[in-house]
Amino acid sequence: MDHSLDLDAKHDTSSSSGHAPSMRGPSGPSRPAAARAPGEAPVAQLPGRHRAGAAALRKTRAYGVRLACAAISIGALLLVWYLGTHYRVEFYVRFKNVPTPWDVLREAGHVLATDTYATNVLNSLRRILVGFFIATIAGVGLGLLIGSYGAVRRLFMPALEVLRPIPAIAWVPMSIMLWPTTESSIAFITFIGAFYPILLNTVDGVESLDGVLLRAGRCLGASEAKLFRHVILPGVLPNIFTGLAVGMGVAWVSLIAAEMISGQYGVGYYTWEAYSLVNYPAIVLGMITIGALGLLCSGAIRLVGGALMPWLSYAKGARK
């Protein structure tokens, strides 16, 4: 008996019954049309303008969620501060002498009306930028050389490892003797604080680079300059920016300590002077200013890093 006749009859019956055969993709049944909302179309089938609008909407929502989370986090901190000072909590942590948020806000209104506060902020920013810029150039440059060449590593690392455990604040007396002006000594201390995190992260980035990439570049005829530009530097950039972010935090710690000890201007000097004068709201205002300036500097580093390394958004394990 011819089985082809039976197959043809079944095919005719199924097509005449008005039911289309189910469509199956490579990984299973496709999404039925009834499950989609009315008028909804797959993202891949949307026109280019609509796809761009959908992507912009998703990005806007993501930023909105991030801002909401940041507001909740900071709001919780302010609420704890307000409740502790309002009820004068004295359970291990004593809020009896801590000024209230309103006291600090009034102090900020008084200080912002003068030029002293702006002068202190500008001096601290100038010092941090000078010291951090020099530390970036020296740390990244020397880190690339140490990580790439064993002779450079054997020559420089022993001396650097001897000096690295010395905290930046311990360099204050020596820096006053070494440098002719106070500004130079404070910039040097800021440089010391930022230099080692940048250096060590850069060295680690070069040493952890996949050797297959280097051998592939050499086999394809790339010169050392092109190999450095197109293989080594992009591969080390994530470690470099990690070192920059850590170095910026340490640089602020070193700067504030140096300004408290030997400075005449700056946010650190302003905070220490407020403590000497028993001006508690000014102390908290100085602390908030240090935190805000550090946040702005770290945010700027992250923005530059995101612009220079857009591929990290698509890397495996990256946060979406």
Disulfide bonds with the S-S distance in Angstrom:
none
